[in-house]
Amino acid sequence: MAELPKVHLTIDNKEVAVPKGTTILQAARQANIDIPTLCYLKEINAIGDCRMCITEVEGRKGFATSCIQQV
């Protein structure tokens, strides 16, 4: 199986490279950056209703729910 292209991003001044389709939350966890969550259950749901994990994304209007927003 072919590897997905990498997306390069910066979270809290840390450079991170993750496969395309990775969520902001997953990328942050890979960089050992804690984003609090309440309703997120890995591989069970992707609803983002509690809004506890919202993050600011440079260049985006409003906030992103990190558990469902892909990088």
All heavy atoms as TSV, in Angstrom:
chain	resi	resn	atom	element	x	y	z
A	1	MET	N	N	0.848	-1.183	0.000
A	1	MET	CA	C	0.000	0.000	0.000
A	1	MET	C	C	0.892	1.244	0.000
A	1	MET	O	O	1.849	1.336	0.758
A	1	MET	CB	C	-0.901	-0.035	1.232
A	1	MET	CG	C	-1.900	1.063	1.283
A	1	MET	SD	S	-3.012	0.771	2.695
A	1	MET	CE	C	-4.003	2.177	2.532
A	2	ALA	N	N	0.550	2.217	-0.832
A	2	ALA	CA	C	1.345	3.441	-0.940
A	2	ALA	C	C	1.147	4.312	0.296
A	2	ALA	O	O	0.053	4.395	0.853
A	2	ALA	CB	C	0.935	4.221	-2.182
A	3	GLU	N	N	2.225	4.931	0.707
A	3	GLU	CA	C	2.166	5.823	1.869
A	3	GLU	C	C	1.520	7.135	1.458
A	3	GLU	O	O	1.778	7.661	0.375
A	3	GLU	CB	C	3.583	6.067	2.400
A	3	GLU	CG	C	3.602	6.839	3.690
A	3	GLU	CD	C	4.994	6.947	4.285
A	3	GLU	OE1	O	5.726	5.953	4.273
A	3	GLU	OE2	O	5.327	8.049	4.751
A	4	LEU	N	N	0.659	7.679	2.322
A	4	LEU	CA	C	0.008	8.951	2.043
A	4	LEU	C	C	1.029	10.080	2.071
A	4	LEU	O	O	2.007	10.015	2.828
A	4	LEU	CB	C	-1.076	9.229	3.085
A	4	LEU	CG	C	-2.289	8.306	3.067
A	4	LEU	CD1	C	-3.184	8.586	4.264
A	4	LEU	CD2	C	-3.062	8.469	1.786
A	5	PRO	N	N	0.806	11.130	1.264
A	5	PRO	CA	C	1.722	12.279	1.304
A	5	PRO	C	C	1.708	12.927	2.688
A	5	PRO	O	O	0.691	12.917	3.372
A	5	PRO	CB	C	1.159	13.237	0.261
A	5	PRO	CG	C	-0.042	12.606	-0.323
A	5	PRO	CD	C	-0.278	11.302	0.348
A	6	LYS	N	N	2.840	13.467	3.067
A	6	LYS	CA	C	2.958	14.112	4.385
A	6	LYS	C	C	2.503	15.568	4.302
A	6	LYS	O	O	2.710	16.247	3.306
A	6	LYS	CB	C	4.412	14.086	4.878
A	6	LYS	CG	C	4.939	12.704	5.165
A	6	LYS	CD	C	4.444	12.183	6.475
A	6	LYS	CE	C	5.098	10.844	6.777
A	6	LYS	NZ	N	4.774	10.346	8.073
A	7	VAL	N	N	1.896	16.020	5.374
A	7	VAL	CA	C	1.518	17.415	5.547
A	7	VAL	C	C	2.428	17.966	6.631
A	7	VAL	O	O	2.578	17.359	7.693
A	7	VAL	CB	C	0.037	17.546	5.964
A	7	VAL	CG1	C	-0.320	18.989	6.231
A	7	VAL	CG2	C	-0.872	16.938	4.912
A	8	HIS	N	N	3.053	19.103	6.379
A	8	HIS	CA	C	3.953	19.731	7.350
A	8	HIS	C	C	3.226	20.923	7.968
A	8	HIS	O	O	2.674	21.756	7.249
A	8	HIS	CB	C	5.248	20.182	6.671
A	8	HIS	CG	C	6.013	19.036	6.087
A	8	HIS	ND1	N	6.983	18.367	6.795
A	8	HIS	CD2	C	5.932	18.420	4.888
A	8	HIS	CE1	C	7.470	17.390	6.050
A	8	HIS	NE2	N	6.847	17.401	4.879
A	9	LEU	N	N	3.227	20.979	9.283
A	9	LEU	CA	C	2.567	22.062	9.980
A	9	LEU	C	C	3.329	22.400	11.251
A	9	LEU	O	O	4.208	21.654	11.675
A	9	LEU	CB	C	1.116	21.707	10.306
A	9	LEU	CG	C	0.868	20.514	11.228
A	9	LEU	CD1	C	-0.412	20.738	12.019
A	9	LEU	CD2	C	0.744	19.249	10.408
A	10	THR	N	N	2.972	23.531	11.831
A	10	THR	CA	C	3.585	23.977	13.078
A	10	THR	C	C	2.490	24.107	14.125
A	10	THR	O	O	1.480	24.766	13.892
A	10	THR	CB	C	4.290	25.338	12.883
A	10	THR	OG1	O	5.237	25.212	11.824
A	10	THR	CG2	C	4.994	25.777	14.151
A	11	ILE	N	N	2.707	23.456	15.269
A	11	ILE	CA	C	1.778	23.540	16.393
A	11	ILE	C	C	2.570	24.019	17.597
A	11	ILE	O	O	3.533	23.374	18.003
A	11	ILE	CB	C	1.137	22.172	16.707
A	11	ILE	CG1	C	0.455	21.585	15.468
A	11	ILE	CG2	C	0.155	22.301	17.868
A	11	ILE	CD1	C	-0.047	20.167	15.662
A	12	ASP	N	N	2.193	25.155	18.150
A	12	ASP	CA	C	2.902	25.732	19.303
A	12	ASP	C	C	4.414	25.775	19.061
A	12	ASP	O	O	5.212	25.351	19.894
A	12	ASP	CB	C	2.595	24.956	20.583
A	12	ASP	CG	C	1.179	25.188	21.078
A	12	ASP	OD1	O	0.514	26.121	20.596
A	12	ASP	OD2	O	0.739	24.431	21.963
A	13	ASN	N	N	4.802	26.250	17.896
A	13	ASN	CA	C	6.209	26.417	17.494
A	13	ASN	C	C	6.958	25.099	17.340
A	13	ASN	O	O	8.185	25.083	17.338
A	13	ASN	CB	C	6.963	27.341	18.456
A	13	ASN	CG	C	6.394	28.744	18.447
A	13	ASN	OD1	O	6.109	29.299	17.392
A	13	ASN	ND2	N	6.228	29.327	19.611
A	14	LYS	N	N	6.250	23.982	17.217
A	14	LYS	CA	C	6.878	22.682	16.972
A	14	LYS	C	C	6.517	22.225	15.563
A	14	LYS	O	O	5.336	22.210	15.196
A	14	LYS	CB	C	6.401	21.619	17.969
A	14	LYS	CG	C	6.901	21.823	19.372
A	14	LYS	CD	C	6.456	20.651	20.234
A	14	LYS	CE	C	6.971	20.802	21.653
A	14	LYS	NZ	N	6.576	19.658	22.492
A	15	GLU	N	N	7.529	21.867	14.778
A	15	GLU	CA	C	7.307	21.357	13.428
A	15	GLU	C	C	6.828	19.919	13.512
A	15	GLU	O	O	7.389	19.108	14.245
A	15	GLU	CB	C	8.604	21.426	12.617
A	15	GLU	CG	C	9.125	22.833	12.396
A	15	GLU	CD	C	8.261	23.639	11.444
A	15	GLU	OE1	O	7.700	23.045	10.495
A	15	GLU	OE2	O	8.147	24.854	11.654
A	16	VAL	N	N	5.770	19.608	12.755
A	16	VAL	CA	C	5.187	18.270	12.753
A	16	VAL	C	C	4.940	17.866	11.298
A	16	VAL	O	O	4.496	18.687	10.502
A	16	VAL	CB	C	3.842	18.239	13.520
A	16	VAL	CG1	C	3.296	16.837	13.608
A	16	VAL	CG2	C	3.984	18.839	14.903
A	17	ALA	N	N	5.225	16.615	10.968
A	17	ALA	CA	C	4.913	16.062	9.648
A	17	ALA	C	C	4.060	14.821	9.863
A	17	ALA	O	O	4.477	13.885	10.537
A	17	ALA	CB	C	6.185	15.715	8.893
A	18	VAL	N	N	2.850	14.851	9.308
A	18	VAL	CA	C	1.906	13.747	9.488
A	18	VAL	C	C	1.286	13.389	8.143
A	18	VAL	O	O	1.265	14.209	7.227
A	18	VAL	CB	C	0.795	14.125	10.500
A	18	VAL	CG1	C	1.361	14.348	11.889
A	18	VAL	CG2	C	0.027	15.348	10.043
A	19	PRO	N	N	0.766	12.173	8.013
A	19	PRO	CA	C	0.105	11.798	6.766
A	19	PRO	C	C	-1.136	12.654	6.503
A	19	PRO	O	O	-1.837	13.055	7.444
A	19	PRO	CB	C	-0.297	10.339	6.989
A	19	PRO	CG	C	0.561	9.853	8.101
A	19	PRO	CD	C	0.834	11.056	8.953
A	20	LYS	N	N	-1.404	12.924	5.239
A	20	LYS	CA	C	-2.608	13.646	4.847
A	20	LYS	C	C	-3.813	12.904	5.419
A	20	LYS	O	O	-3.865	11.677	5.415
A	20	LYS	CB	C	-2.696	13.701	3.330
A	20	LYS	CG	C	-3.841	14.510	2.812
A	20	LYS	CD	C	-3.799	14.585	1.303
A	20	LYS	CE	C	-4.975	15.409	0.807
A	20	LYS	NZ	N	-4.943	15.561	-0.645
A	21	GLY	N	N	-4.791	13.636	5.966
A	21	GLY	CA	C	-5.967	13.028	6.560
A	21	GLY	C	C	-5.901	12.924	8.070
A	21	GLY	O	O	-6.888	12.606	8.719
A	22	THR	N	N	-4.726	13.205	8.652
A	22	THR	CA	C	-4.556	13.202	10.104
A	22	THR	C	C	-5.305	14.394	10.689
A	22	THR	O	O	-5.325	15.471	10.105
A	22	THR	CB	C	-3.057	13.302	10.456
A	22	THR	OG1	O	-2.371	12.210	9.871
A	22	THR	CG2	C	-2.817	13.320	11.952
A	23	THR	N	N	-5.916	14.216	11.848
A	23	THR	CA	C	-6.596	15.348	12.482
A	23	THR	C	C	-5.580	16.225	13.222
A	23	THR	O	O	-4.469	15.791	13.527
A	23	THR	CB	C	-7.668	14.874	13.494
A	23	THR	OG1	O	-7.023	14.190	14.567
A	23	THR	CG2	C	-8.717	14.009	12.837
A	24	ILE	N	N	-6.002	17.426	13.521
A	24	ILE	CA	C	-5.149	18.332	14.302
A	24	ILE	C	C	-4.828	17.696	15.649
A	24	ILE	O	O	-3.687	17.752	16.115
A	24	ILE	CB	C	-5.838	19.699	14.502
A	24	ILE	CG1	C	-6.023	20.409	13.159
A	24	ILE	CG2	C	-5.053	20.570	15.480
A	24	ILE	CD1	C	-6.891	21.662	13.222
A	25	LEU	N	N	-5.817	17.068	16.270
A	25	LEU	CA	C	-5.611	16.424	17.570
A	25	LEU	C	C	-4.557	15.330	17.483
A	25	LEU	O	O	-3.656	15.258	18.326
A	25	LEU	CB	C	-6.928	15.857	18.096
A	25	LEU	CG	C	-6.874	15.137	19.443
A	25	LEU	CD1	C	-6.413	16.080	20.547
A	25	LEU	CD2	C	-8.226	14.534	19.781
A	26	GLN	N	N	-4.636	14.483	16.476
A	26	GLN	CA	C	-3.653	13.412	16.305
A	26	GLN	C	C	-2.259	13.983	16.057
A	26	GLN	O	O	-1.271	13.477	16.592
A	26	GLN	CB	C	-4.057	12.494	15.150
A	26	GLN	CG	C	-5.301	11.693	15.427
A	26	GLN	CD	C	-5.878	11.055	14.166
A	26	GLN	OE1	O	-5.740	11.571	13.062
A	26	GLN	NE2	N	-6.537	9.915	14.346
A	27	ALA	N	N	-2.171	15.035	15.256
A	27	ALA	CA	C	-0.878	15.670	14.983
A	27	ALA	C	C	-0.293	16.269	16.255
A	27	ALA	O	O	0.901	16.147	16.521
A	27	ALA	CB	C	-1.035	16.740	13.901
A	28	ALA	N	N	-1.137	16.915	17.052
A	28	ALA	CA	C	-0.674	17.506	18.309
A	28	ALA	C	C	-0.160	16.427	19.254
A	28	ALA	O	O	0.896	16.578	19.875
A	28	ALA	CB	C	-1.797	18.298	18.970
A	29	ARG	N	N	-0.882	15.336	19.344
A	29	ARG	CA	C	-0.453	14.246	20.232
A	29	ARG	C	C	0.873	13.655	19.774
A	29	ARG	O	O	1.703	13.275	20.592
A	29	ARG	CB	C	-1.535	13.176	20.312
A	29	ARG	CG	C	-2.720	13.646	21.134
A	29	ARG	CD	C	-3.791	12.606	21.265
A	29	ARG	NE	N	-4.823	13.065	22.205
A	29	ARG	CZ	C	-5.928	12.413	22.460
A	29	ARG	NH1	N	-6.172	11.256	21.867
A	29	ARG	NH2	N	-6.801	12.899	23.315
A	30	GLN	N	N	1.075	13.585	18.463
A	30	GLN	CA	C	2.354	13.093	17.937
A	30	GLN	C	C	3.505	13.995	18.369
A	30	GLN	O	O	4.623	13.531	18.582
A	30	GLN	CB	C	2.307	13.010	16.411
A	30	GLN	CG	C	3.585	12.477	15.794
A	30	GLN	CD	C	3.476	12.357	14.288
A	30	GLN	OE1	O	2.495	11.880	13.757
A	30	GLN	NE2	N	4.510	12.801	13.601
A	31	ALA	N	N	3.226	15.290	18.515
A	31	ALA	CA	C	4.237	16.258	18.931
A	31	ALA	C	C	4.272	16.436	20.444
A	31	ALA	O	O	4.893	17.366	20.946
A	31	ALA	CB	C	3.984	17.600	18.253
A	32	ASN	N	N	3.583	15.568	21.183
A	32	ASN	CA	C	3.499	15.649	22.652
A	32	ASN	C	C	2.905	16.965	23.135
A	32	ASN	O	O	3.338	17.527	24.146
A	32	ASN	CB	C	4.868	15.407	23.292
A	32	ASN	CG	C	5.340	13.992	23.080
A	32	ASN	OD1	O	4.570	13.049	23.195
A	32	ASN	ND2	N	6.605	13.840	22.737
A	33	ILE	N	N	1.902	17.446	22.400
A	33	ILE	CA	C	1.173	18.652	22.779
A	33	ILE	C	C	-0.215	18.208	23.215
A	33	ILE	O	O	-0.906	17.506	22.486
A	33	ILE	CB	C	1.076	19.639	21.597
A	33	ILE	CG1	C	2.476	20.125	21.202
A	33	ILE	CG2	C	0.172	20.812	21.948
A	33	ILE	CD1	C	2.522	20.880	19.905
A	34	ASP	N	N	-0.605	18.596	24.412
A	34	ASP	CA	C	-1.884	18.179	24.961
A	34	ASP	C	C	-2.986	19.147	24.567
A	34	ASP	O	O	-2.885	20.346	24.808
A	34	ASP	CB	C	-1.793	18.078	26.486
A	34	ASP	CG	C	-3.077	17.562	27.108
A	34	ASP	OD1	O	-3.625	16.566	26.591
A	34	ASP	OD2	O	-3.538	18.164	28.088
A	35	ILE	N	N	-4.023	18.617	23.946
A	35	ILE	CA	C	-5.253	19.358	23.693
A	35	ILE	C	C	-6.339	18.602	24.456
A	35	ILE	O	O	-6.598	17.437	24.174
A	35	ILE	CB	C	-5.589	19.411	22.183
A	35	ILE	CG1	C	-4.504	20.154	21.408
A	35	ILE	CG2	C	-6.956	20.085	21.978
A	35	ILE	CD1	C	-4.720	20.160	19.901
A	36	PRO	N	N	-6.965	19.255	25.430
A	36	PRO	CA	C	-7.991	18.573	26.229
A	36	PRO	C	C	-9.168	18.124	25.363
A	36	PRO	O	O	-9.552	18.808	24.415
A	36	PRO	CB	C	-8.443	19.637	27.226
A	36	PRO	CG	C	-7.369	20.650	27.240
A	36	PRO	CD	C	-6.743	20.621	25.880
A	37	THR	N	N	-9.725	16.967	25.680
A	37	THR	CA	C	-10.901	16.454	24.981
A	37	THR	C	C	-11.901	15.943	26.006
A	37	THR	O	O	-11.544	15.625	27.137
A	37	THR	CB	C	-10.536	15.293	24.034
A	37	THR	OG1	O	-9.988	14.216	24.798
A	37	THR	CG2	C	-9.543	15.716	22.976
A	38	LEU	N	N	-13.145	15.860	25.578
A	38	LEU	CA	C	-14.178	15.320	26.448
A	38	LEU	C	C	-14.956	14.211	25.723
A	38	LEU	O	O	-15.056	13.098	26.203
A	38	LEU	CB	C	-15.135	16.429	26.892
A	38	LEU	CG	C	-16.198	16.048	27.909
A	38	LEU	CD1	C	-15.557	15.566	29.206
A	38	LEU	CD2	C	-17.097	17.238	28.184
A	39	CYS	N	N	-15.451	14.494	24.521
A	39	CYS	CA	C	-16.287	13.513	23.824
A	39	CYS	C	C	-15.497	12.634	22.854
A	39	CYS	O	O	-16.049	11.687	22.303
A	39	CYS	CB	C	-17.412	14.217	23.065
A	39	CYS	SG	S	-16.863	15.204	21.651
A	40	TYR	N	N	-14.217	12.900	22.646
A	40	TYR	CA	C	-13.437	12.160	21.659
A	40	TYR	C	C	-13.099	10.753	22.136
A	40	TYR	O	O	-12.540	10.568	23.210
A	40	TYR	CB	C	-12.128	12.904	21.358
A	40	TYR	CG	C	-11.198	12.167	20.430
A	40	TYR	CD1	C	-11.476	12.105	19.074
A	40	TYR	CD2	C	-10.073	11.538	20.917
A	40	TYR	CE1	C	-10.631	11.427	18.212
A	40	TYR	CE2	C	-9.221	10.856	20.057
A	40	TYR	CZ	C	-9.507	10.801	18.707
A	40	TYR	OH	O	-8.659	10.133	17.851
A	41	LEU	N	N	-13.486	9.758	21.345
A	41	LEU	CA	C	-13.136	8.366	21.602
A	41	LEU	C	C	-12.527	7.816	20.321
A	41	LEU	O	O	-13.231	7.633	19.326
A	41	LEU	CB	C	-14.367	7.547	22.000
A	41	LEU	CG	C	-15.076	7.979	23.279
A	41	LEU	CD1	C	-16.401	7.234	23.429
A	41	LEU	CD2	C	-14.191	7.743	24.485
A	42	LYS	N	N	-11.232	7.581	20.321
A	42	LYS	CA	C	-10.517	7.147	19.126
A	42	LYS	C	C	-11.201	5.962	18.458
A	42	LYS	O	O	-11.520	4.980	19.102
A	42	LYS	CB	C	-9.076	6.788	19.498
A	42	LYS	CG	C	-8.221	6.432	18.307
A	42	LYS	CD	C	-6.811	6.124	18.725
A	42	LYS	CE	C	-5.992	5.757	17.512
A	42	LYS	NZ	N	-4.657	5.373	17.862
A	43	GLU	N	N	-11.412	6.089	17.164
A	43	GLU	CA	C	-11.992	5.061	16.304
A	43	GLU	C	C	-13.422	4.666	16.676
A	43	GLU	O	O	-13.943	3.681	16.186
A	43	GLU	CB	C	-11.085	3.832	16.250
A	43	GLU	CG	C	-9.729	4.148	15.648
A	43	GLU	CD	C	-8.797	2.954	15.634
A	43	GLU	OE1	O	-9.255	1.810	15.724
A	43	GLU	OE2	O	-7.587	3.183	15.531
A	44	ILE	N	N	-14.073	5.425	17.546
A	44	ILE	CA	C	-15.457	5.128	17.888
A	44	ILE	C	C	-16.390	6.209	17.344
A	44	ILE	O	O	-17.393	5.918	16.743
A	44	ILE	CB	C	-15.646	4.963	19.412
A	44	ILE	CG1	C	-14.874	3.735	19.880
A	44	ILE	CG2	C	-17.119	4.859	19.777
A	44	ILE	CD1	C	-14.907	3.525	21.372
A	45	ASN	N	N	-16.029	7.451	17.570
A	45	ASN	CA	C	-16.873	8.517	17.043
A	45	ASN	C	C	-16.033	9.715	16.617
A	45	ASN	O	O	-14.915	9.885	17.048
A	45	ASN	CB	C	-17.928	8.948	18.063
A	45	ASN	CG	C	-17.321	9.602	19.285
A	45	ASN	OD1	O	-16.119	9.715	19.409
A	45	ASN	ND2	N	-18.172	10.035	20.200
A	46	ALA	N	N	-16.600	10.495	15.764
A	46	ALA	CA	C	-15.949	11.723	15.315
A	46	ALA	C	C	-17.026	12.784	15.199
A	46	ALA	O	O	-17.387	13.210	14.119
A	46	ALA	CB	C	-15.254	11.497	13.985
A	47	ILE	N	N	-17.547	13.197	16.345
A	47	ILE	CA	C	-18.651	14.146	16.320
A	47	ILE	C	C	-18.233	15.564	16.699
A	47	ILE	O	O	-18.772	16.513	16.180
A	47	ILE	CB	C	-19.829	13.684	17.208
A	47	ILE	CG1	C	-19.349	13.365	18.606
A	47	ILE	CG2	C	-20.527	12.507	16.599
A	47	ILE	CD1	C	-20.438	13.040	19.590
A	48	GLY	N	N	-17.290	15.702	17.603
A	48	GLY	CA	C	-16.788	17.022	17.980
A	48	GLY	C	C	-17.815	17.932	18.621
A	48	GLY	O	O	-17.694	19.145	18.543
A	49	ASP	N	N	-18.840	17.374	19.228
A	49	ASP	CA	C	-19.917	18.195	19.779
A	49	ASP	C	C	-19.564	18.967	21.046
A	49	ASP	O	O	-20.134	20.011	21.298
A	49	ASP	CB	C	-21.154	17.335	20.070
A	49	ASP	CG	C	-21.934	17.022	18.815
A	49	ASP	OD1	O	-21.731	17.700	17.791
A	49	ASP	OD2	O	-22.746	16.081	18.852
A	50	CYS	N	N	-18.653	18.465	21.848
A	50	CYS	CA	C	-18.402	19.133	23.132
A	50	CYS	C	C	-17.606	20.433	22.961
A	50	CYS	O	O	-17.658	21.291	23.808
A	50	CYS	CB	C	-17.705	18.189	24.106
A	50	CYS	SG	S	-15.954	17.912	23.778
A	51	ARG	N	N	-16.873	20.554	21.893
A	51	ARG	CA	C	-16.074	21.750	21.566
A	51	ARG	C	C	-14.955	22.035	22.571
A	51	ARG	O	O	-14.400	23.110	22.600
A	51	ARG	CB	C	-16.954	22.990	21.420
A	51	ARG	CG	C	-17.996	22.908	20.335
A	51	ARG	CD	C	-17.316	23.023	18.983
A	51	ARG	NE	N	-18.290	23.193	17.919
A	51	ARG	CZ	C	-18.576	22.243	17.030
A	51	ARG	NH1	N	-17.991	21.067	17.106
A	51	ARG	NH2	N	-19.453	22.457	16.082
A	52	MET	N	N	-14.605	21.074	23.382
A	52	MET	CA	C	-13.533	21.284	24.340
A	52	MET	C	C	-12.178	21.411	23.628
A	52	MET	O	O	-11.280	22.091	24.108
A	52	MET	CB	C	-13.475	20.158	25.362
A	52	MET	CG	C	-12.353	20.334	26.383
A	52	MET	SD	S	-12.423	19.129	27.679
A	52	MET	CE	C	-13.372	20.042	28.872
A	53	CYS	N	N	-12.026	20.750	22.484
A	53	CYS	CA	C	-10.726	20.684	21.813
A	53	CYS	C	C	-10.559	21.732	20.709
A	53	CYS	O	O	-9.746	21.549	19.808
A	53	CYS	CB	C	-10.502	19.280	21.249
A	53	CYS	SG	S	-11.623	18.842	19.907
A	54	ILE	N	N	-11.311	22.834	20.779
A	54	ILE	CA	C	-11.178	23.829	19.717
A	54	ILE	C	C	-9.785	24.441	19.719
A	54	ILE	O	O	-9.146	24.592	20.768
A	54	ILE	CB	C	-12.254	24.934	19.784
A	54	ILE	CG1	C	-12.170	25.729	21.075
A	54	ILE	CG2	C	-13.629	24.371	19.551
A	54	ILE	CD1	C	-13.023	26.982	21.051
A	55	THR	N	N	-9.312	24.734	18.513
A	55	THR	CA	C	-7.989	25.312	18.339
A	55	THR	C	C	-8.051	26.447	17.333
A	55	THR	O	O	-8.934	26.490	16.481
A	55	THR	CB	C	-6.984	24.262	17.824
A	55	THR	OG1	O	-7.501	23.669	16.641
A	55	THR	CG2	C	-6.723	23.192	18.856
A	56	GLU	N	N	-7.112	27.349	17.440
A	56	GLU	CA	C	-6.990	28.434	16.471
A	56	GLU	C	C	-6.128	27.940	15.323
A	56	GLU	O	O	-5.053	27.367	15.546
A	56	GLU	CB	C	-6.357	29.658	17.127
A	56	GLU	CG	C	-6.236	30.836	16.210
A	56	GLU	CD	C	-5.628	32.051	16.879
A	56	GLU	OE1	O	-5.131	31.934	18.017
A	56	GLU	OE2	O	-5.645	33.108	16.261
A	57	VAL	N	N	-6.580	28.162	14.103
A	57	VAL	CA	C	-5.816	27.793	12.918
A	57	VAL	C	C	-5.501	29.074	12.162
A	57	VAL	O	O	-6.419	29.806	11.759
A	57	VAL	CB	C	-6.601	26.811	12.013
A	57	VAL	CG1	C	-5.818	26.511	10.748
A	57	VAL	CG2	C	-6.924	25.533	12.774
A	58	GLU	N	N	-4.223	29.358	11.992
A	58	GLU	CA	C	-3.797	30.574	11.312
A	58	GLU	C	C	-4.393	30.627	9.911
A	58	GLU	O	O	-4.345	29.659	9.159
A	58	GLU	CB	C	-2.269	30.612	11.236
A	58	GLU	CG	C	-1.725	31.939	10.762
A	58	GLU	CD	C	-0.213	31.984	10.846
A	58	GLU	OE1	O	0.322	31.650	11.921
A	58	GLU	OE2	O	0.408	32.344	9.843
A	59	GLY	N	N	-4.993	31.774	9.573
A	59	GLY	CA	C	-5.586	31.956	8.260
A	59	GLY	C	C	-7.021	31.476	8.145
A	59	GLY	O	O	-7.644	31.597	7.103
A	60	ARG	N	N	-7.551	30.910	9.203
A	60	ARG	CA	C	-8.929	30.412	9.200
A	60	ARG	C	C	-9.794	31.302	10.076
A	60	ARG	O	O	-9.403	31.675	11.183
A	60	ARG	CB	C	-8.969	28.980	9.736
A	60	ARG	CG	C	-10.370	28.420	9.823
A	60	ARG	CD	C	-10.358	27.093	10.550
A	60	ARG	NE	N	-11.711	26.742	10.914
A	60	ARG	CZ	C	-12.274	25.583	10.630
A	60	ARG	NH1	N	-11.596	24.661	9.999
A	60	ARG	NH2	N	-13.503	25.344	11.002
A	61	LYS	N	N	-10.971	31.604	9.610
A	61	LYS	CA	C	-11.908	32.398	10.392
A	61	LYS	C	C	-12.565	31.485	11.432
A	61	LYS	O	O	-12.991	30.385	11.115
A	61	LYS	CB	C	-12.967	32.999	9.480
A	61	LYS	CG	C	-13.885	33.972	10.158
A	61	LYS	CD	C	-14.841	34.596	9.173
A	61	LYS	CE	C	-15.735	35.581	9.888
A	61	LYS	NZ	N	-16.660	36.230	8.949
A	62	GLY	N	N	-12.637	31.910	12.661
A	62	GLY	CA	C	-13.227	31.101	13.722
A	62	GLY	C	C	-12.244	30.045	14.229
A	62	GLY	O	O	-11.045	30.108	13.975
A	63	PHE	N	N	-12.768	29.079	14.936
A	63	PHE	CA	C	-11.946	28.037	15.533
A	63	PHE	C	C	-12.238	26.688	14.879
A	63	PHE	O	O	-13.300	26.473	14.315
A	63	PHE	CB	C	-12.211	27.944	17.040
A	63	PHE	CG	C	-11.765	29.165	17.792
A	63	PHE	CD1	C	-12.673	30.148	18.144
A	63	PHE	CD2	C	-10.439	29.324	18.140
A	63	PHE	CE1	C	-12.266	31.266	18.834
A	63	PHE	CE2	C	-10.017	30.448	18.834
A	63	PHE	CZ	C	-10.924	31.415	19.170
A	64	ALA	N	N	-11.281	25.768	14.985
A	64	ALA	CA	C	-11.432	24.424	14.448
A	64	ALA	C	C	-11.569	23.438	15.587
A	64	ALA	O	O	-10.866	23.544	16.590
A	64	ALA	CB	C	-10.216	24.066	13.593
A	65	THR	N	N	-12.456	22.480	15.432
A	65	THR	CA	C	-12.574	21.392	16.400
A	65	THR	C	C	-11.496	20.381	16.047
A	65	THR	O	O	-11.574	19.695	15.043
A	65	THR	CB	C	-13.977	20.759	16.325
A	65	THR	OG1	O	-14.952	21.802	16.452
A	65	THR	CG2	C	-14.183	19.753	17.431
A	66	SER	N	N	-10.450	20.295	16.868
A	66	SER	CA	C	-9.247	19.549	16.503
A	66	SER	C	C	-9.465	18.056	16.352
A	66	SER	O	O	-8.722	17.389	15.625
A	66	SER	CB	C	-8.125	19.803	17.509
A	66	SER	OG	O	-8.425	19.224	18.766
A	67	CYS	N	N	-10.481	17.495	16.996
A	67	CYS	CA	C	-10.700	16.045	16.916
A	67	CYS	C	C	-11.300	15.611	15.580
A	67	CYS	O	O	-11.241	14.434	15.238
A	67	CYS	CB	C	-11.542	15.542	18.068
A	67	CYS	SG	S	-13.270	16.085	18.043
A	68	ILE	N	N	-11.871	16.553	14.822
A	68	ILE	CA	C	-12.457	16.188	13.533
A	68	ILE	C	C	-11.865	16.955	12.351
A	68	ILE	O	O	-12.042	16.547	11.214
A	68	ILE	CB	C	-14.001	16.352	13.534
A	68	ILE	CG1	C	-14.399	17.770	13.868
A	68	ILE	CG2	C	-14.637	15.350	14.460
A	68	ILE	CD1	C	-15.902	18.031	13.756
A	69	GLN	N	N	-11.136	18.026	12.610
A	69	GLN	CA	C	-10.555	18.840	11.533
A	69	GLN	C	C	-9.244	18.216	11.046
A	69	GLN	O	O	-8.295	18.078	11.813
A	69	GLN	CB	C	-10.289	20.265	12.006
A	69	GLN	CG	C	-9.675	21.162	10.967
A	69	GLN	CD	C	-10.603	21.400	9.795
A	69	GLN	OE1	O	-11.718	21.855	9.980
A	69	GLN	NE2	N	-10.143	21.091	8.600
A	70	GLN	N	N	-9.211	17.841	9.786
A	70	GLN	CA	C	-7.979	17.275	9.215
A	70	GLN	C	C	-6.992	18.382	8.880
A	70	GLN	O	O	-7.388	19.494	8.557
A	70	GLN	CB	C	-8.299	16.465	7.963
A	70	GLN	CG	C	-9.161	15.251	8.251
A	70	GLN	CD	C	-9.478	14.453	6.994
A	70	GLN	OE1	O	-9.047	14.778	5.913
A	70	GLN	NE2	N	-10.213	13.379	7.173
A	71	VAL	N	N	-5.718	18.046	8.954
A	71	VAL	CA	C	-4.660	19.008	8.623
A	71	VAL	C	C	-4.544	19.177	7.126
A	71	VAL	O	O	-4.982	18.344	6.364
A	71	VAL	CB	C	-3.294	18.609	9.220
A	71	VAL	CG1	C	-3.367	18.600	10.724
A	71	VAL	CG2	C	-2.829	17.274	8.690
